């Protein structure tokens, strides 16, 4: 971790607006649009179109006003891409999308108190939405204009099939970009649905380097229009780089799409005159069909440490997608969302009267926290009221609605709910998998415990957590080397790796299945695997004792699973994506403490994709590393930088240097 710069003077902070406009893309009338060039259902960028004209000119869109299950159909009707297409093996061919992102230091007032250490993308929080269509090729140039931080950007959940070098994990797939440097990421949109992108440079994303991704494709249930992605996150007013040492967020709160209210978390903090209005969503009661409008909501948890329970008073949630996996629709009153998880849900503009509903058309959007799934504890009732659903744009009053009785919460108490994941039995994929049994890596696969080093001194400043093989008596928190990423060592034939890199080799074939048992007696952990969706074969709330009961016939699958406290999960993936893939806890402070490992998948095949001394990707990686190492080992670039003047500089870090990287780095 490279120490962040404290800004030398207070400058004008970005001010939230109270709500963000979205494109009211009513899809109940799709006449005369059956071409390979069309506005997709659910776009939130004005003028955005899917474009298949170059490579699929004789195809046309095939969704209708009553169904979104079909995406593209050949003009003669002989072929189509739809909700049942196996997207891991067959993808349409779209167009090239280009985006430019600039990271900068900028104060930000999200909730009434200015956060001085903001690190924003293109000057906004959340950063700009990236949209693509199923089968597009996406190219994003990232420019690092931060003062005293490197950066790398990870495209969360993007499979990166054969493009591991674009995964954006410094120390694993690349070096960080030094201030003043830039890097262009290119990846294929082989999946569709909702996700986010964020910095993977230590805990930098929690200071603002995060934003949503929408990849347009079919849906397992119909809708008329879409709200812009809903990013929910915890928020503090000291930098996340400080929080990993103090385990404390200064004046915490919750934000929905960059808006919050600091006094809702703890009313005793007094009055903050610049507190913005809550994030607002406007529903129309009926669409052009004359029926109640159906709205697609894309729900994304981008937190530093908090799992949320999402709900909208008096409105059911029809869940149609988990992470990037389309599922059979099911209906619920609330949704458990761990860090890094995403859900697409459809909400009908017709409030439920199964319990009292207010007549003014105003309803609270709520994000309760999970017990023991946050570093902070709220002190005031109503802390979870983060947004408002309105049926009239003229209404300005706060809702009088109450939470769903199924939550068991009273509005006059501080309600904290159990920290659990969505029931995997509800997450039934539309495209089925049959998981290989037994696995290739042992009768029950390989097992790892969440471990701590206790009071022992770790090999770096924040070393605390690790993923250890069963029966391993050592505790080795993972730590990457920013200036020497694993990607540059794919040709390491000896198979001996630095201990702290936590490299786990999985050298099998493209059709083999690997099983991993993850066991935790120390808290709940949202575990994320890069480079794959994984099948969830079993979730248990009791510790692993050597017996498994796997579901291998079309199990739930996703890329983040909440490992329950005192229990275990059994996950599986096919070794069909060569490269090195990070697996880690997505609680940022746990990842910073070393809770992760990297899967070295089919190393020989990876060397064929990126041959030593011949690969342009390796040449570019070496360029970025050269710039990084030149910058990072100049003491003048370390925190706090120059506290003197241009003519009389004063660099404390050059007088009393500290360890350059003192957390896990990822």
TORLODREN-806165 format. One record per residue (C-alpha): residue in three letters; x, y, z. Coordinates in steps of 0.5 Angstrom, whole numbers, padded with zeros to 4 digits, always signed. Example, Ala and Ser with C-alpha at 12.3 -4.5 7.8 and 13.67 -1.06 7.14 Angstrom:
2
ALA+0025-0009+0016
SER+0027-0002+0014
***
This chain:
666
UNK+0000+0000+0000
UNK+0003+0007-0002
UNK+0001+0012+0003
UNK-0004+0017+0000
UNK-0003+0024+0000
UNK-0007+0029+0005
UNK-0009+0035+0000
UNK-0005+0041+0002
UNK-0011+0046+0002
UNK-0019+0045+0002
UNK-0022+0046-0005
UNK-0029+0046-0007
UNK-0032+0039-0006
UNK-0036+0036-0011
UNK-0044+0037-0009
UNK-0049+0031-0010
UNK-0055+0033-0014
UNK-0060+0029-0010
UNK-0062+0025-0015
UNK-0059+0023-0022
UNK-0063+0023-0028
UNK-0064+0016-0032
UNK-0067+0015-0039
UNK-0074+0013-0039
UNK-0073+0008-0044
UNK-0081+0005-0045
UNK-0080-0002-0049
UNK-0087-0003-0049
UNK-0087+0000-0056
UNK-0082-0004-0060
UNK-0085-0003-0067
UNK-0080-0002-0073
UNK-0074-0003-0069
UNK-0072-0010-0072
UNK-0065-0009-0074
UNK-0058-0011-0072
UNK-0058-0003-0070
UNK-0062-0002-0064
UNK-0063+0002-0057
UNK-0063-0004-0052
UNK-0068-0005-0047
UNK-0066-0002-0040
UNK-0060+0003-0043
UNK-0058+0009-0038
UNK-0054+0013-0043
UNK-0057+0018-0048
UNK-0056+0015-0055
UNK-0053+0009-0054
UNK-0055+0003-0059
UNK-0053-0004-0060
UNK-0049-0005-0066
UNK-0049-0012-0070
UNK-0049-0009-0077
UNK-0041-0010-0079
UNK-0041-0018-0077
UNK-0048-0020-0077
UNK-0052-0015-0082
UNK-0057-0021-0083
UNK-0059-0021-0076
UNK-0065-0017-0072
UNK-0067-0016-0065
UNK-0072-0021-0063
UNK-0075-0018-0056
UNK-0082-0016-0056
UNK-0086-0012-0051
UNK-0088-0018-0048
UNK-0082-0022-0047
UNK-0074-0020-0046
UNK-0072-0027-0047
UNK-0070-0027-0054
UNK-0064-0022-0056
UNK-0062-0023-0064
UNK-0065-0028-0069
UNK-0063-0029-0076
UNK-0067-0026-0081
UNK-0069-0033-0084
UNK-0071-0035-0077
UNK-0066-0041-0077
UNK-0062-0039-0071
UNK-0062-0034-0065
UNK-0059-0032-0059
UNK-0063-0032-0053
UNK-0063-0033-0045
UNK-0062-0040-0046
UNK-0056-0039-0050
UNK-0049-0042-0047
UNK-0046-0036-0047
UNK-0039-0039-0045
UNK-0039-0043-0051
UNK-0043-0038-0056
UNK-0043-0031-0056
UNK-0046-0026-0062
UNK-0041-0021-0065
UNK-0042-0014-0063
UNK-0038-0007-0064
UNK-0032-0004-0061
UNK-0034+0001-0055
UNK-0029+0006-0053
UNK-0028+0010-0046
UNK-0023+0014-0043
UNK-0023+0015-0035
UNK-0019+0020-0031
UNK-0017+0019-0024
UNK-0016+0025-0020
UNK-0016+0027-0012
UNK-0022+0031-0011
UNK-0026+0032-0004
UNK-0033+0030-0004
UNK-0039+0031+0000
UNK-0043+0025-0001
UNK-0047+0026+0006
UNK-0047+0033+0009
UNK-0039+0032+0011
UNK-0034+0033+0006
UNK-0029+0028+0005
UNK-0022+0031+0004
UNK-0019+0025+0001
UNK-0024+0023-0005
UNK-0021+0019-0011
UNK-0026+0020-0016
UNK-0026+0018-0024
UNK-0028+0023-0028
UNK-0029+0028-0022
UNK-0036+0024-0020
UNK-0038+0019-0015
UNK-0040+0014-0017
UNK-0036+0014-0023
UNK-0038+0014-0030
UNK-0043+0008-0032
UNK-0040+0004-0038
UNK-0045+0000-0042
UNK-0044-0005-0047
UNK-0048-0010-0051
UNK-0047-0018-0051
UNK-0041-0019-0055
UNK-0038-0013-0056
UNK-0031-0011-0055
UNK-0029-0006-0050
UNK-0023-0002-0049
UNK-0022+0003-0043
UNK-0016+0008-0043
UNK-0015+0009-0036
UNK-0011+0015-0034
UNK-0008+0016-0027
UNK-0008+0023-0025
UNK-0007+0022-0018
UNK-0002+0025-0014
UNK+0001+0020-0009
UNK-0002+0014-0011
UNK-0001+0008-0016
UNK-0008+0005-0019
UNK-0010-0001-0023
UNK-0017-0002-0025
UNK-0021-0009-0024
UNK-0027-0011-0028
UNK-0031-0014-0023
UNK-0034-0021-0025
UNK-0032-0020-0033
UNK-0029-0027-0034
UNK-0023-0025-0038
UNK-0023-0031-0042
UNK-0016-0032-0045
UNK-0015-0024-0043
UNK-0012-0025-0036
UNK-0007-0019-0037
UNK-0013-0015-0037
UNK-0016-0017-0030
UNK-0013-0011-0027
UNK-0010-0014-0021
UNK-0003-0010-0019
UNK+0002-0015-0017
UNK-0002-0021-0020
UNK-0003-0019-0027
UNK+0000-0012-0028
UNK+0004-0007-0024
UNK+0000-0001-0022
UNK+0000+0005-0026
UNK+0004+0011-0024
UNK+0002+0018-0023
UNK+0002+0021-0030
UNK+0002+0014-0033
UNK-0004+0011-0037
UNK-0006+0004-0039
UNK-0012+0001-0044
UNK-0016-0005-0042
UNK-0019-0009-0047
UNK-0024-0015-0046
UNK-0030-0018-0049
UNK-0037-0018-0046
UNK-0038-0025-0047
UNK-0043-0025-0041
UNK-0049-0020-0040
UNK-0052-0017-0034
UNK-0050-0012-0028
UNK-0043-0011-0025
UNK-0038-0006-0023
UNK-0031-0004-0024
UNK-0026-0001-0018
UNK-0019+0000-0016
UNK-0015-0006-0014
UNK-0010-0002-0011
UNK-0010-0004-0004
UNK-0016-0001-0001
UNK-0017+0005-0006
UNK-0024+0004-0009
UNK-0027+0005-0002
UNK-0024+0012-0003
UNK-0029+0013-0009
UNK-0025+0009-0015
UNK-0031+0005-0017
UNK-0037+0005-0022
UNK-0042+0001-0025
UNK-0042-0003-0031
UNK-0048-0006-0035
UNK-0048-0011-0041
UNK-0054-0011-0045
UNK-0057-0018-0046
UNK-0064-0022-0045
UNK-0068-0023-0039
UNK-0071-0028-0036
UNK-0077-0024-0034
UNK-0080-0018-0038
UNK-0080-0011-0036
UNK-0081-0004-0039
UNK-0076+0001-0037
UNK-0070+0001-0033
UNK-0067+0005-0027
UNK-0060+0007-0027
UNK-0055+0002-0023
UNK-0056+0003-0016
UNK-0049+0003-0012
UNK-0050+0002-0005
UNK-0044+0003+0000
UNK-0042+0004+0007
UNK-0038+0011+0007
UNK-0033+0014+0012
UNK-0030+0021+0013
UNK-0023+0018+0014
UNK-0019+0015+0008
UNK-0020+0007+0007
UNK-0012+0007+0008
UNK-0013+0010+0015
UNK-0018+0005+0017
UNK-0014-0001+0015
UNK-0010+0001+0021
UNK-0016+0003+0026
UNK-0021-0001+0024
UNK-0026+0005+0025
UNK-0029+0009+0020
UNK-0030+0017+0022
UNK-0037+0019+0022
UNK-0040+0013+0018
UNK-0046+0013+0014
UNK-0049+0009+0008
UNK-0049+0012+0001
UNK-0054+0010-0005
UNK-0051+0012-0012
UNK-0047+0017-0008
UNK-0052+0020-0004
UNK-0053+0019+0004
UNK-0054+0023+0010
UNK-0049+0023+0016
UNK-0054+0024+0021
UNK-0059+0018+0020
UNK-0053+0014+0022
UNK-0052+0017+0029
UNK-0057+0023+0030
UNK-0052+0025+0036
UNK-0047+0028+0031
UNK-0052+0034+0030
UNK-0054+0038+0024
UNK-0050+0039+0018
UNK-0053+0044+0013
UNK-0050+0041+0007
UNK-0053+0035+0007
UNK-0056+0033+0001
UNK-0063+0030-0001
UNK-0064+0022-0001
UNK-0063+0019-0008
UNK-0070+0019-0011
UNK-0073+0014-0016
UNK-0079+0016-0020
UNK-0084+0011-0022
UNK-0090+0012-0027
UNK-0096+0008-0025
UNK-0097+0006-0032
UNK-0094+0005-0039
UNK-0096+0005-0046
UNK-0099-0002-0045
UNK-0104+0001-0040
UNK-0101-0004-0035
UNK-0097-0002-0029
UNK-0090-0001-0031
UNK-0085-0006-0030
UNK-0078-0003-0028
UNK-0071-0007-0028
UNK-0067-0005-0022
UNK-0059-0007-0022
UNK-0057-0007-0015
UNK-0050-0007-0013
UNK-0046-0008-0007
UNK-0039-0004-0007
UNK-0038-0003+0000
UNK-0031-0003+0004
UNK-0034-0008+0010
UNK-0041-0008+0010
UNK-0046-0013+0007
UNK-0053-0010+0006
UNK-0061-0013+0006
UNK-0064-0009+0001
UNK-0072-0007+0001
UNK-0077-0002-0002
UNK-0083-0001+0003
UNK-0089-0005+0000
UNK-0086-0007-0007
UNK-0084-0014-0008
UNK-0077-0016-0012
UNK-0077-0021-0018
UNK-0070-0023-0018
UNK-0068-0025-0025
UNK-0060-0025-0025
UNK-0055-0026-0019
UNK-0048-0023-0021
UNK-0048-0025-0029
UNK-0052-0031-0029
UNK-0059-0031-0031
UNK-0064-0035-0027
UNK-0071-0037-0026
UNK-0075-0031-0023
UNK-0077-0032-0016
UNK-0080-0026-0012
UNK-0078-0024-0005
UNK-0079-0018+0000
UNK-0072-0017+0001
UNK-0065-0019-0002
UNK-0059-0020+0002
UNK-0053-0017-0002
UNK-0046-0019+0000
UNK-0040-0014-0002
UNK-0039-0015-0009
UNK-0045-0019-0011
UNK-0050-0016-0016
UNK-0058-0017-0017
UNK-0062-0015-0023
UNK-0069-0015-0020
UNK-0076-0013-0023
UNK-0081-0008-0019
UNK-0088-0007-0021
UNK-0091+0000-0020
UNK-0096-0003-0016
UNK-0095-0002-0009
UNK-0097-0008-0005
UNK-0103-0007+0000
UNK-0101-0014+0004
UNK-0100-0009+0010
UNK-0101-0001+0010
UNK-0099+0003+0005
UNK-0099+0010+0005
UNK-0103+0014+0000
UNK-0098+0020-0002
UNK-0094+0015-0007
UNK-0088+0016-0003
UNK-0084+0010+0000
UNK-0077+0009+0003
UNK-0071+0005+0000
UNK-0068+0001+0005
UNK-0061-0002+0006
UNK-0060-0005+0013
UNK-0054-0008+0015
UNK-0052-0015+0017
UNK-0050-0017+0024
UNK-0042-0018+0025
UNK-0042-0016+0017
UNK-0040-0009+0018
UNK-0034-0005+0022
UNK-0039+0000+0024
UNK-0045+0000+0028
UNK-0051+0005+0027
UNK-0053+0009+0033
UNK-0060+0012+0031
UNK-0067+0009+0028
UNK-0068+0010+0021
UNK-0060+0009+0019
UNK-0062+0004+0013
UNK-0067+0010+0010
UNK-0062+0011+0004
UNK-0067+0013-0002
UNK-0074+0015-0004
UNK-0079+0011-0009
UNK-0084+0017-0011
UNK-0090+0016-0016
UNK-0090+0024-0016
UNK-0084+0028-0019
UNK-0088+0034-0015
UNK-0087+0031-0008
UNK-0082+0033-0003
UNK-0084+0030+0003
UNK-0081+0024+0007
UNK-0084+0018+0006
UNK-0089+0015+0012
UNK-0088+0008+0010
UNK-0086+0002+0014
UNK-0081-0003+0013
UNK-0084-0010+0010
UNK-0087-0014+0016
UNK-0082-0020+0014
UNK-0076-0016+0016
UNK-0079-0016+0023
UNK-0076-0009+0024
UNK-0079-0003+0028
UNK-0078+0004+0025
UNK-0077+0006+0032
UNK-0071+0002+0033
UNK-0064+0001+0031
UNK-0065-0006+0027
UNK-0059-0010+0025
UNK-0061-0017+0021
UNK-0057-0023+0021
UNK-0051-0023+0016
UNK-0053-0029+0011
UNK-0053-0030+0003
UNK-0059-0031-0001
UNK-0061-0038-0001
UNK-0057-0042-0006
UNK-0063-0046-0008
UNK-0067-0040-0010
UNK-0061-0039-0015
UNK-0063-0043-0021
UNK-0059-0042-0027
UNK-0063-0042-0034
UNK-0057-0045-0037
UNK-0055-0051-0034
UNK-0049-0054-0032
UNK-0047-0061-0030
UNK-0041-0061-0025
UNK-0036-0066-0026
UNK-0036-0071-0020
UNK-0031-0073-0017
UNK-0026-0067-0018
UNK-0019-0068-0021
UNK-0016-0065-0015
UNK-0017-0070-0010
UNK-0023-0074-0008
UNK-0026-0068-0004
UNK-0022-0063-0008
UNK-0018-0058-0004
UNK-0019-0055+0003
UNK-0017-0048+0006
UNK-0019-0045+0013
UNK-0020-0038+0014
UNK-0014-0037+0019
UNK-0011-0031+0023
UNK-0004-0030+0026
UNK-0007-0028+0033
UNK-0002-0023+0036
UNK+0004-0026+0032
UNK+0008-0021+0028
UNK+0006-0021+0021
UNK+0011-0020+0015
UNK+0008-0014+0013
UNK+0004-0008+0017
UNK-0003-0010+0017
UNK-0002-0018+0016
UNK-0007-0021+0020
UNK-0012-0026+0016
UNK-0010-0032+0011
UNK-0013-0038+0007
UNK-0009-0044+0009
UNK-0009-0051+0007
UNK-0013-0056+0012
UNK-0008-0058+0017
UNK-0003-0053+0015
UNK+0000-0050+0022
UNK+0003-0044+0018
UNK+0000-0038+0017
UNK+0002-0034+0011
UNK-0002-0028+0009
UNK-0002-0026+0002
UNK+0002-0020+0000
UNK+0003-0019-0008
UNK+0009-0015-0010
UNK+0007-0009-0014
UNK+0013-0008-0018
UNK+0014-0015-0020
UNK+0007-0018-0022
UNK+0006-0026-0023
UNK+0004-0025-0030
UNK+0012-0023-0031
UNK+0013-0030-0029
UNK+0009-0035-0033
UNK+0015-0038-0035
UNK+0017-0040-0028
UNK+0018-0048-0030
UNK+0021-0049-0023
UNK+0014-0048-0020
UNK+0017-0045-0013
UNK+0014-0039-0012
UNK+0015-0033-0006
UNK+0011-0036+0000
UNK+0007-0029+0001
UNK+0005-0030-0007
UNK+0000-0036-0005
UNK+0000-0039-0011
UNK-0004-0045-0012
UNK-0002-0049-0018
UNK-0008-0052-0022
UNK-0005-0055-0028
UNK-0011-0060-0031
UNK-0014-0060-0038
UNK-0020-0055-0040
UNK-0025-0060-0039
UNK-0023-0062-0032
UNK-0027-0059-0025
UNK-0023-0057-0019
UNK-0027-0057-0013
UNK-0025-0052-0007
UNK-0028-0053+0000
UNK-0027-0046+0004
UNK-0028-0046+0012
UNK-0029-0041+0017
UNK-0030-0041+0024
UNK-0028-0033+0024
UNK-0033-0029+0022
UNK-0037-0029+0015
UNK-0033-0027+0009
UNK-0036-0025+0001
UNK-0031-0030-0003
UNK-0029-0027-0010
UNK-0026-0031-0015
UNK-0023-0028-0021
UNK-0023-0031-0028
UNK-0029-0035-0027
UNK-0036-0036-0025
UNK-0036-0042-0020
UNK-0041-0047-0018
UNK-0044-0047-0011
UNK-0044-0054-0009
UNK-0046-0054-0002
UNK-0047-0048+0003
UNK-0046-0051+0011
UNK-0047-0047+0017
UNK-0043-0052+0021
UNK-0036-0053+0020
UNK-0033-0058+0015
UNK-0031-0065+0018
UNK-0029-0069+0012
UNK-0036-0070+0009
UNK-0039-0067+0003
UNK-0046-0067+0000
UNK-0045-0064-0006
UNK-0051-0061-0011
UNK-0048-0062-0018
UNK-0054-0062-0023
UNK-0055-0055-0025
UNK-0052-0052-0018
UNK-0053-0044-0017
UNK-0047-0041-0020
UNK-0044-0034-0019
UNK-0037-0030-0017
UNK-0038-0028-0010
UNK-0041-0033-0005
UNK-0042-0031+0003
UNK-0038-0036+0007
UNK-0042-0036+0013
UNK-0039-0036+0020
UNK-0038-0042+0023
UNK-0039-0046+0017
UNK-0036-0048+0010
UNK-0038-0047+0002
UNK-0036-0052-0003
UNK-0035-0049-0010
UNK-0033-0051-0017
UNK-0030-0049-0023
UNK-0027-0052-0030
UNK-0020-0050-0031
UNK-0022-0047-0038
UNK-0019-0041-0037
UNK-0011-0041-0037
UNK-0007-0035-0033
UNK-0007-0033-0025
UNK-0013-0031-0022
UNK-0014-0028-0015
UNK-0019-0031-0010
UNK-0020-0026-0004
UNK-0025-0024+0001
UNK-0028-0018-0001
UNK-0028-0014+0006
UNK-0023-0009+0004
UNK-0020-0009+0011
UNK-0019-0017+0010
UNK-0016-0017+0003
UNK-0011-0012+0006
UNK-0010-0016+0011
UNK-0008-0022+0007
UNK-0014-0026+0006
UNK-0013-0029-0001
UNK-0009-0033-0006
UNK-0008-0034-0013
UNK-0010-0040-0017
UNK-0005-0041-0023
UNK-0009-0045-0028
UNK-0006-0049-0033
UNK+0001-0045-0033
UNK+0003-0049-0040
UNK-0003-0046-0044
UNK-0002-0039-0041
UNK+0005-0039-0044
UNK+0003-0041-0050
UNK-0002-0035-0050
UNK+0003-0030-0047
UNK+0010-0033-0050
UNK+0016-0030-0047
UNK+0020-0025-0051
UNK+0014-0025-0056
UNK+0008-0023-0053
UNK+0006-0016-0054
UNK+0002-0016-0047
UNK+0008-0018-0044
UNK+0012-0012-0047
UNK+0007-0007-0045
UNK+0007-0010-0038
UNK+0014-0009-0037
UNK+0013-0002-0040
UNK+0008+0000-0034
UNK+0013-0004-0029
UNK+0019+0000-0031
UNK+0015+0007-0030
UNK+0012+0004-0024
UNK+0019+0002-0021
UNK+0022+0009-0023
UNK+0016+0013-0019
UNK+0015+0008-0013
UNK+0022+0008-0011
UNK+0023+0016-0011
UNK+0022+0018-0004
UNK+0020+0024-0006
UNK+0013+0021-0009
UNK+0012+0018-0002
UNK+0007+0021+0003
UNK+0006+0026+0005
UNK+0010+0029-0001
UNK+0013+0036-0001
UNK+0010+0040+0005
UNK+0015+0045+0003
UNK+0015+0050-0003
UNK+0017+0049-0010
UNK+0024+0054-0008
UNK+0025+0050-0001
UNK+0022+0043-0002
UNK+0021+0039+0004
UNK+0020+0031+0003
UNK+0020+0028+0010
UNK+0020+0021+0007
UNK+0027+0022+0004
UNK+0029+0024+0011
UNK+0025+0018+0015
UNK+0023+0013+0010
UNK+0018+0008+0012
UNK+0017+0001+0009
UNK+0014+0002+0002
UNK+0008-0003+0001
UNK+0006-0005+0008
UNK-0001-0008+0007
UNK-0003-0014+0002
UNK-0003-0010-0004
UNK-0009-0012-0007
***
